[in-house]
């Protein structure tokens, strides 16, 4: 429980404002579901989500769409991570049922990375309670997982083995949230990781 509580403390105060909720229903080849960071501005997230999807859209050789995970992204809301996992899991389940050939790229920044961990079933996060995770049967539909400024990483946690080979986890030097650094500004500096993450996903789609 202490480790689980530490995840919440590490994610607090960093990284989106509430906005419109996009319901992606078309059967494109790849659905990119993105959970933004705590109080992170932008639609998909100005630090990671928006610029990352712009790169993915241009780089992928197949059709794609982006989905904004609908959740508070606010650590003052004790149900924030739970609601994020509920929405991302429900979205993937819905899309998987409608589009049998569709594959998924799951993206999370800061608190959003904790959400993705919960969706994948990472034990450090599932012990928080109220976490919604994907059934094992959908594991093969997840083409790639991209995590940025991940608080679970600082605690030594990792995604379940089922997903480890398809997960890129990026931490800026000096970031106190994912790496124990002392520069709070480093937590929003992920421009350097966008192209490596794009190439990582492109090779796995």
C-alpha positions as CSV (number, residue, x, y, z in Angstrom):
1,X,0.0,0.0,0.0
2,X,2.9,2.4,0.7
3,X,4.2,1.9,-2.8
4,X,0.8,2.5,-4.3
5,X,0.4,5.7,-2.3
6,X,3.8,6.8,-3.5
7,X,2.6,6.5,-7.1
8,X,-0.1,9.0,-6.4
9,X,2.2,11.4,-4.7
10,X,4.8,11.3,-7.5
11,X,2.2,12.0,-10.1
12,X,0.5,14.9,-8.2
13,X,0.9,18.4,-9.5
14,X,2.6,17.6,-12.8
15,X,1.9,17.3,-16.4
16,X,-4.7,18.5,-18.3
17,X,-7.7,20.6,-18.3
18,X,-11.0,18.9,-19.0
19,X,-12.2,19.3,-22.6
20,X,-14.4,17.6,-25.2
21,X,-14.5,13.8,-25.2
22,X,-13.8,12.2,-28.6
23,X,-15.7,9.0,-29.2
24,X,-13.7,7.2,-31.9
25,X,-15.8,4.7,-33.7
26,X,-14.3,4.2,-37.2
27,X,-12.4,1.0,-38.1
28,X,-9.1,2.4,-38.9
29,X,-6.1,0.1,-38.6
30,X,-4.6,1.7,-35.4
31,X,-6.4,3.4,-32.5
32,X,-4.0,5.6,-30.4
33,X,-5.5,6.0,-26.9
34,X,-3.8,8.8,-24.9
35,X,-4.1,9.6,-21.2
36,X,-2.7,13.1,-20.5
37,X,-0.8,14.2,-17.4
38,X,-2.0,16.0,-14.3
39,X,-3.4,19.4,-15.3
40,X,-1.7,19.1,-18.7
41,X,-3.2,21.6,-21.2
42,X,-4.0,20.7,-24.8
43,X,-6.6,18.2,-26.2
44,X,-4.5,15.1,-26.2
45,X,-1.9,16.9,-24.0
46,X,0.5,19.7,-25.1
47,X,3.6,18.1,-23.7
48,X,3.2,14.7,-25.2
49,X,-0.1,13.7,-26.7
50,X,-0.7,16.4,-29.3
51,X,2.8,16.5,-30.8
52,X,3.2,12.7,-30.5
53,X,0.0,11.9,-32.4
54,X,0.9,14.5,-35.1
55,X,4.2,12.5,-35.7
56,X,2.4,9.1,-35.6
57,X,-0.2,10.3,-38.0
58,X,2.5,11.2,-40.5
59,X,4.8,8.2,-39.9
60,X,2.4,5.3,-39.8
61,X,1.9,3.5,-43.1
62,X,-1.6,2.5,-42.1
63,X,-4.7,4.6,-41.1
64,X,-5.0,5.8,-37.5
65,X,-7.1,7.8,-35.1
66,X,-6.5,9.3,-31.7
67,X,-8.7,9.0,-28.6
68,X,-8.5,11.3,-25.7
69,X,-9.0,9.4,-22.4
70,X,-11.8,11.1,-20.5
71,X,-10.7,11.4,-16.8
72,X,-10.1,14.3,-14.3
73,X,-6.3,14.1,-14.5
74,X,-6.4,15.7,-11.1
75,X,-4.8,14.2,-8.0
76,X,-7.2,16.1,-5.8
77,X,-9.8,13.7,-7.1
78,X,-9.1,10.4,-5.4
79,X,-11.0,8.5,-8.2
80,X,-9.0,10.1,-11.0
81,X,-6.7,7.2,-11.9
82,X,-9.6,4.7,-11.5
83,X,-11.8,6.8,-13.8
84,X,-9.0,6.9,-16.3
85,X,-8.5,3.2,-16.3
86,X,-12.3,2.7,-16.6
87,X,-12.5,5.0,-19.7
88,X,-9.5,3.7,-21.5
89,X,-10.4,0.0,-20.9
90,X,-14.0,0.6,-22.0
91,X,-12.8,2.4,-25.1
92,X,-10.5,-0.5,-26.1
93,X,-13.1,-3.1,-25.4
94,X,-15.7,-1.2,-27.5
95,X,-13.4,-0.6,-30.4
96,X,-12.1,-4.2,-30.3
97,X,-15.7,-5.5,-30.5
98,X,-16.6,-3.1,-33.4
99,X,-13.4,-3.5,-35.3
100,X,-12.0,-7.0,-35.1
101,X,-8.8,-6.1,-37.0
102,X,-8.0,-2.9,-35.2
103,X,-4.9,-2.7,-33.1
104,X,-4.0,-0.2,-30.3
105,X,-1.2,2.0,-29.2
106,X,-1.7,3.0,-25.5
107,X,0.0,6.3,-24.4
108,X,0.3,7.8,-21.0
109,X,2.2,10.9,-19.6
110,X,2.8,11.3,-15.9
111,X,-0.5,10.5,-14.1
112,X,-1.6,9.2,-17.5
113,X,1.2,6.7,-17.4
114,X,-0.2,5.4,-14.1
115,X,-3.6,5.0,-15.9
116,X,-2.0,2.9,-18.6
117,X,-0.2,0.8,-16.1
118,X,-3.6,0.1,-14.5
119,X,-5.2,-0.8,-17.8
120,X,-2.3,-3.3,-18.4
121,X,-2.6,-4.7,-14.9
122,X,0.6,-3.5,-13.3
123,X,0.5,-4.7,-9.7
124,X,1.8,-1.5,-8.2
125,X,-1.2,0.3,-9.6
126,X,-3.9,-2.3,-9.3
127,X,-3.3,-2.4,-5.5
128,X,-4.8,1.1,-5.4
129,X,-8.2,-0.4,-5.8
130,X,-11.0,0.5,-8.3
131,X,-8.7,-0.1,-11.2
132,X,-10.1,-1.4,-14.5
133,X,-7.7,-3.7,-16.5
134,X,-7.9,-5.3,-20.0
135,X,-8.7,-9.0,-20.1
136,X,-5.7,-11.1,-21.1
137,X,-7.5,-12.1,-24.4
138,X,-6.9,-8.6,-25.7
139,X,-3.2,-8.6,-25.1
140,X,-2.4,-9.4,-28.7
141,X,-4.3,-6.4,-30.0
142,X,-2.0,-3.9,-28.2
143,X,0.7,-3.2,-30.7
144,X,2.7,-0.7,-28.5
145,X,2.7,1.0,-25.2
146,X,4.4,4.4,-24.8
147,X,5.0,5.9,-21.4
148,X,6.5,9.3,-20.6
149,X,7.5,10.7,-17.2
150,X,6.2,7.5,-15.6
151,X,6.0,7.6,-11.7
152,X,5.9,3.8,-11.6
153,X,9.3,3.7,-13.2
154,X,10.8,5.6,-10.3
155,X,9.5,3.0,-7.9
156,X,11.1,0.2,-9.9
157,X,7.8,-1.0,-11.4
158,X,7.3,-2.2,-14.9
159,X,4.4,-3.3,-17.1
160,X,3.4,-7.0,-16.9
161,X,5.7,-9.4,-18.9
162,X,3.0,-9.8,-21.6
163,X,3.6,-6.2,-22.6
164,X,7.3,-5.6,-21.8
165,X,8.6,-6.2,-25.3
166,X,6.1,-3.7,-26.8
167,X,6.6,-0.9,-24.2
168,X,8.8,2.2,-24.6
169,X,9.3,4.0,-21.4
170,X,10.9,7.5,-21.6
171,X,12.3,9.6,-18.7
172,X,14.0,12.9,-19.2
173,X,17.3,13.4,-17.3
174,X,16.6,15.3,-14.1
175,X,12.9,14.5,-14.0
176,X,11.9,14.1,-10.4
177,X,8.8,12.1,-11.2
178,X,10.2,9.2,-13.2
179,X,13.9,9.4,-12.3
180,X,14.4,11.0,-9.0
181,X,16.0,14.1,-10.4
182,X,15.7,17.6,-9.0
183,X,14.5,19.7,-12.0
184,X,10.7,20.0,-12.0
185,X,10.9,21.6,-15.5
186,X,12.4,18.4,-16.9
187,X,9.0,16.7,-16.3
188,X,7.5,18.6,-19.2
189,X,10.5,18.3,-21.5
190,X,9.7,15.3,-23.7
191,X,10.2,16.7,-27.2
192,X,13.4,14.6,-27.5
193,X,11.4,11.4,-26.9
194,X,8.7,12.0,-29.5
195,X,10.6,10.7,-32.6
196,X,12.1,7.6,-30.8
197,X,8.6,6.8,-29.5
198,X,7.1,7.2,-32.9
199,X,9.7,4.9,-34.5
200,X,9.2,2.4,-31.7
201,X,5.4,2.3,-32.3
202,X,5.9,2.3,-36.1
203,X,8.0,-0.8,-36.0
204,X,5.4,-2.7,-34.0
205,X,2.1,-1.7,-35.7
